[in-house]
């Protein structure tokens, strides 16, 4: 952190949020609705997510939002603003092993005594609802600019921008992604490991109804394949593929990719066809574990605080849980303590430690376990899936944790 120079303009608010994704926007709404003034710093090129005219193409970036995310977005009046015709409930999760005798494991909403295990929401749908809410939010100021330094002050922190202006606040929230600028300014170290995989994402129509089932296949050397339900006879692909295979998939046509998926899905979904107009995208995968999620006057949320393997689809859910935890901790602070007080932020870090660690260990462990092609390991993991499927008490505990309950 450096000392701020004199600025041509100075924005003052209780909270400064750095970031322009769904987690940053949710945090801004949460703090504003709790009565705090908020300044959101977004990149100079940032723009409000436009509402598409007519029926837009299906977004290839989707999230499997759990009950924690649903509860937070509902409390902020965002869930009801989503286009619900484009939201699909997950009623069942079917996990499939590999090899000659693959194991299988199934979770369902009926067994969990809930209406749905999760909800599949497009990135565009979520951001449109958040942007609409922010436009009408009191006490929220959006500032476009490039941050150059973060400095501690007597009663808070100041973010200095490239144009000489500054944002002063009692608390800075870093919600600026896996390569977080805020985290770097705080000299918080990270443990980083590339998975040498990329998430290949695309959307397809299917001949048969999916019945709200999210399918996942652990294929060993070809990575982890998930087909998530979209409204109607549509599914969204997330294929965590080794780099060499990802290169091949990205160079193939979507029709060829559909043929590959048909081998895995068998007759469950019928013929798969690419949704048009549609493009396939890929995202590099890595494990990022920051050594801390707080610093003086600073709290990290979302990918700035943790990046995990997407095999369980919970990276975004961890971020929503961060926001909910930070809001709860600050709301419960003693009256004499400021929202950026060191003890208050330490409580937030403690409250989030177990949840984050469990998800990091679980996703990383599963990625390693199912990425091994040794036959004894393959046999053991498939037996493990079959055994777990027959242990209802443990299954319910796993479901409860995954749902955020």
C-alpha positions in Angstrom: 0.0 0.0 0.0 1.2 3.5 -0.8 0.4 6.9 0.3 -2.2 8.7 -1.8 -1.3 11.9 -3.6 -3.5 14.9 -3.8 -6.5 14.2 -6.0 -8.6 16.2 -8.3 -11.8 14.6 -7.0 -12.5 12.6 -3.9 -15.4 10.2 -3.5 -16.4 9.4 0.1 -18.5 6.4 1.2 -18.6 3.8 4.0 -17.7 1.0 1.6 -15.7 0.9 -1.6 -16.2 -2.3 -3.7 -13.7 -3.0 -6.4 -15.1 -5.3 -9.1 -17.7 -5.6 -11.8 -19.0 -9.2 -11.6 -22.0 -10.6 -10.0 -20.4 -11.0 -6.6 -19.3 -7.3 -6.5 -22.8 -6.2 -7.5 -24.4 -8.4 -4.9 -22.1 -7.0 -2.2 -22.9 -3.4 -3.3 -26.7 -4.1 -3.0 -26.2 -5.9 0.3 -24.3 -3.0 1.9 -26.6 -0.4 0.4 -29.8 -2.1 1.7 -28.1 -2.4 5.1 -27.9 1.4 5.1 -24.3 2.0 4.2 -23.1 4.3 1.4 -21.3 2.4 -1.3 -18.9 3.3 -4.1 -18.3 0.6 -6.7 -15.1 1.0 -8.8 -15.5 -0.7 -12.2 -13.1 -0.8 -15.2 -13.2 2.1 -17.6 -14.7 -0.1 -20.3 -17.5 -1.5 -18.0 -21.1 -1.1 -19.1 -24.5 -2.1 -17.9 -25.6 -5.5 -19.1 -28.1 -4.7 -21.9 -31.5 -6.4 -22.1 -31.5 -8.2 -25.4 -34.3 -7.5 -27.8 -36.4 -10.5 -28.7 -35.2 -14.0 -27.7 -31.5 -13.9 -27.0 -29.2 -16.8 -27.6 -28.5 -19.0 -24.6 -25.5 -17.8 -22.7 -22.7 -20.5 -22.5 -21.6 -19.2 -19.1 -24.1 -20.6 -16.5 -24.0 -21.1 -12.7 -25.5 -23.8 -10.6 -26.7 -21.6 -7.7 -27.4 -23.3 -4.4 -29.8 -22.4 -1.5 -27.3 -19.9 0.0 -27.2 -17.9 -3.2 -30.9 -18.2 -3.7 -31.6 -16.9 -0.1 -29.2 -14.0 -0.5 -30.5 -12.9 -3.9 -34.1 -13.3 -2.7 -33.4 -11.1 0.4 -32.0 -8.4 -1.9 -35.1 -8.6 -4.2 -32.9 -9.8 -7.1 -34.1 -13.4 -7.5 -37.6 -12.2 -8.3 -36.2 -9.9 -11.0 -34.6 -12.8 -12.9 -36.2 -14.0 -16.2 -37.6 -17.2 -14.6 -38.4 -18.6 -18.1 -34.6 -18.9 -18.5 -33.9 -20.5 -15.1 -33.9 -24.3 -14.7 -34.3 -26.2 -11.4 -32.0 -29.1 -10.7 -34.1 -31.9 -9.3 -31.5 -34.7 -9.4 -27.7 -34.9 -9.6 -26.4 -38.1 -11.3 -22.7 -38.8 -10.9 -21.1 -41.5 -13.0 -17.7 -43.1 -12.7 -15.5 -44.6 -15.4 -14.1 -47.9 -16.6 -15.6 -51.3 -17.3 -17.6 -51.3 -14.0 -18.3 -47.6 -13.4 -19.7 -46.5 -10.1 -22.7 -44.2 -9.8 -24.1 -41.9 -7.2 -27.4 -39.9 -7.3 -28.8 -37.1 -5.2 -32.4 -35.9 -5.5 -34.5 -33.0 -4.2 -37.1 -35.4 -2.8 -34.5 -37.2 -0.6 -33.2 -33.8 0.6 -36.7 -32.6 1.4 -36.4 -29.5 -0.8 -38.1 -28.2 -3.9 -34.8 -28.2 -5.9 -31.1 -29.0 -5.3 -30.0 -25.9 -7.2 -30.9 -23.6 -10.0 -29.1 -23.1 -13.4 -28.9 -19.4 -14.2 -27.2 -17.7 -17.1 -24.5 -15.1 -16.4 -26.3 -12.6 -18.5 -29.7 -13.2 -16.8 -28.1 -12.8 -13.4 -26.1 -9.6 -14.2 -29.1 -8.0 -15.9 -31.2 -8.4 -12.7 -28.3 -7.1 -10.6 -27.7 -4.1 -12.9 -31.4 -3.2 -12.8 -31.4 -3.4 -9.0 -28.3 -1.2 -8.8 -29.9 1.5 -11.0 -32.6 2.0 -8.4 -30.4 1.4 -5.3 -30.0 4.3 -2.8 -26.6 5.3 -1.6 -24.7 3.5 -4.5 -22.3 5.4 -6.7 -20.6 3.8 -9.7 -17.2 5.1 -10.6 -15.3 4.1 -13.7 -11.6 4.2 -13.6 -8.3 2.3 -13.2 -7.0 1.9 -9.6 -3.3 2.6 -9.1 -2.8 2.5 -5.3 -4.4 1.5 -2.1 -3.5 3.5 1.1 -4.4 3.2 4.7 -5.7 6.4 6.4 -6.5 7.3 9.9 -10.1 6.1 9.8 -10.2 3.9 6.6 -8.5 3.4 3.3 -8.2 5.3 0.1 -8.1 3.9 -3.5 -6.3 6.3 -5.8 -7.2 6.2 -9.5 -5.1 6.9 -12.6 -6.9 10.2 -13.3 -5.8 11.5 -9.9 -9.1 11.1 -8.1 -9.6 8.9 -5.1 -12.2 6.9 -3.2 -12.1 7.1 0.6 -14.0 4.6 2.6 -14.0 2.8 6.0 -13.9 -0.6 4.2 -12.5 -1.8 0.9 -14.0 -5.0 -0.5 -11.9 -6.8 -3.1 -14.4 -8.5 -5.5 -12.1 -8.3 -8.5 -11.5 -11.9 -9.4 -8.8 -14.5 -9.3 -6.1 -12.0 -10.3 -7.3 -9.5 -7.7 -5.6 -6.1 -7.8 -6.8 -5.4 -4.2 -5.3 -8.6 -2.9 -2.0 -7.7 -4.6 -2.0 -4.2 -3.0 -2.3 -5.8 0.4 0.7 -8.1 -0.3 -1.4 -11.2 0.4 0.5 -14.2 -0.9 -1.2 -17.1 -2.7 -0.7 -20.7 -3.3 -1.3 -21.3 -7.1 -1.5 -24.5 -9.0 -2.6 -24.9 -12.6 -4.8 -28.0 -13.3 -3.6 -28.0 -16.9 -7.2 -28.2 -17.8 -9.7 -25.9 -19.4 -13.5 -25.7 -18.9 -15.0 -26.0 -22.4 -18.6 -24.7 -22.3 -21.4 -24.8 -24.9 -25.1 -25.4 -25.1 -27.1 -28.1 -26.9 -30.7 -29.1 -27.5 -31.8 -32.7 -26.7 -34.5 -34.9 -28.2 -35.6 -36.2 -24.8 -36.6 -34.3 -21.7 -33.8 -34.0 -19.2 -36.3 -34.1 -16.2 -34.2 -31.6 -14.3 -31.3 -34.0 -14.0 -27.7 -32.7 -13.9 -25.4 -35.4 -15.3 -21.7 -35.6 -14.4 -19.2 -38.1 -15.7 -15.7 -38.7 -14.3 -13.9 -40.0 -17.4 -10.3 -40.3 -16.1 -7.9 -39.2 -18.8 -10.5 -37.1 -20.6 -11.5 -35.1 -17.6 -14.9 -34.3 -16.0 -18.0 -33.8 -18.1 -21.2 -32.1 -16.9 -24.4 -31.6 -18.7 -26.7 -29.2 -16.8 -30.4 -28.7 -17.4 -31.6 -25.6 -19.1 -35.3 -24.7 -19.6 -37.0 -26.9 -22.2 -35.1 -29.6 -24.0 -31.8 -27.9 -23.6 -28.6 -28.7 -21.7 -25.4 -26.7 -20.9 -22.0 -28.4 -21.2 -19.1 -27.9 -18.8 -16.2 -30.1 -19.8 -13.1 -29.8 -17.6 -10.7 -31.2 -20.2 -6.9 -31.6 -20.1 -5.2 -28.9 -22.2 -4.4 -31.2 -25.1 -8.0 -32.5 -25.4 -9.3 -28.9 -24.8 -7.3 -27.8 -27.9 -8.9 -30.6 -29.9 -12.5 -29.8 -28.7 -12.0 -26.1 -29.4 -10.9 -26.9 -33.0 -13.8 -29.3 -33.7 -17.2 -28.2 -34.8 -20.0 -28.2 -32.2 -21.6 -31.1 -34.2 -18.5 -33.2 -33.6 -18.6 -32.2 -29.9 -22.2 -33.4 -29.7 -21.2 -36.8 -31.1 -18.6 -37.1 -28.3 -21.2 -36.3 -25.7 -23.7 -38.8 -27.1 -21.2 -41.6 -26.3 -21.3 -40.6 -22.7 -25.0 -39.8 -22.4 -26.2 -42.9 -24.3 -29.9 -42.7 -24.8 -30.6 -40.6 -21.7 -31.1 -37.4 -23.7 -31.5 -38.6 -27.2 -29.8 -36.8 -30.1 -27.9 -33.7 -29.1 -27.7 -30.7 -31.4 -25.8 -27.4 -31.0 -28.0 -24.4 -30.1 -27.7 -21.8 -32.8 -26.3 -19.2 -33.1 -23.8 -20.5 -30.6 -20.1 -20.5 -29.8 -17.9 -22.7 -27.7 -15.7 -21.1 -25.1 -13.0 -22.3 -22.8 -11.7 -21.1 -19.5 -8.4 -22.1 -17.9 -8.7 -23.9 -14.5 -6.5 -23.4 -11.5 -6.5 -23.7 -7.7 -5.8 -20.3 -6.0 -5.5 -20.2 -2.2 -4.7 -16.8 -0.8 -2.9 -16.8 2.6 -5.5 -14.4 4.0 -8.9 -13.0 3.0 -8.6 -9.9 5.1 -6.1 -7.1 5.7 -6.3 -3.8 7.5 -9.5 -2.1 6.2 -9.8 -4.7 3.5 -12.0 -7.9 3.0 -11.8 -10.2 0.0 -14.8 -12.0 -1.5 -15.5 -14.3 -4.4 -12.6 -15.4 -6.6 -10.4 -12.8 -5.0 -10.6 -14.9 -1.8 -10.5 -18.4 -3.4 -10.6 -20.1 -6.8 -11.6 -23.8 -6.9 -12.0 -26.5 -9.5 -15.5 -26.2 -11.1 -16.3 -29.9 -10.9 -18.9 -29.3 -8.1 -20.1 -26.0 -9.6 -19.6 -24.1 -6.3 -17.1 -21.4 -7.1 -19.9 -18.8 -7.5 -21.8 -20.2 -4.5 -18.7 -19.7 -2.3 -18.6 -16.1 -3.4 -22.3 -15.5 -2.4 -21.6 -17.2 0.9 -18.7 -14.7 1.4 -21.0 -11.8 0.8 -23.6 -13.2 3.1 -21.0 -13.9 5.8 -19.4 -10.4 5.5 -22.8 -8.7 5.7 -23.8 -10.8 8.7 -20.6 -10.2 10.6 -20.7 -6.4 10.0 -24.3 -6.2 11.0 -23.5 -8.0 14.3 -20.5 -5.8 15.3 -20.5 -3.8 18.5 -21.9 -0.2 18.0 -18.5 1.4 18.8 -16.7 -0.6 16.0 -16.4 0.7 12.5 -17.2 -1.6 9.6 -13.5 -1.8 8.7 -12.4 -2.5 12.3 -9.7 -5.2 12.4 -11.5 -7.3 14.9 -14.7 -7.3 12.9 -12.8 -8.4 9.8 -11.0 -11.1 11.7 -14.4 -12.5 12.7 -15.4 -12.6 9.0 -12.2 -14.5 8.2 -12.8 -17.0 11.0 -16.4 -17.5 10.0 -15.5 -18.3 6.4 -12.4 -20.4 7.0 -14.1 -23.8 7.4 -16.5 -23.5 4.5 -13.7 -22.4 2.1 -11.2 -25.0 3.3 -13.8 -27.8 2.9 -14.6 -26.8 -0.6 -10.9 -26.4 -1.6 -10.0 -29.8 -0.2 -13.0 -31.6 -1.6 -12.8 -30.2 -5.1 -9.0 -30.5 -5.3 -9.1 -34.0 -3.9 -11.8 -35.2 -6.3 -10.0 -33.6 -9.2 -6.8 -35.5 -8.3 -8.6 -38.8 -7.5 -10.6 -38.9 -10.7 -7.7 -37.6 -12.8 -5.6 -40.7 -12.0 -5.7 -43.5 -14.6 -4.2 -46.3 -12.4 -6.6 -49.3 -12.5 -6.5 -50.0 -8.7 -7.4 -46.4 -8.1 -10.1 -46.5 -10.8 -11.7 -49.6 -9.1 -11.5 -48.1 -5.6 -13.1 -44.8 -6.6 -16.0 -46.5 -8.4 -16.6 -48.8 -5.4 -16.6 -45.6 -3.3 -19.3 -44.0 -5.4 -21.4 -47.2 -5.1 -20.9 -47.4 -1.4 -21.7 -43.7 -0.8 -24.9 -44.1 -2.8 -26.0 -46.7 -0.2 -25.3 -44.6 2.9 -28.3 -42.3 3.2 -27.1 -40.4 6.3 -23.8 -39.5 4.7 -25.5 -38.6 1.5 -27.9 -36.2 3.3 -24.9 -34.5 5.0 -23.2 -34.1 1.6 -26.3 -32.8 0.0 -26.9 -30.3 2.9 -23.4 -28.9 2.6 -23.6 -28.7 -1.2 -26.9 -26.8 -1.0 -25.5 -24.4 1.5 -27.9 -25.4 4.3 
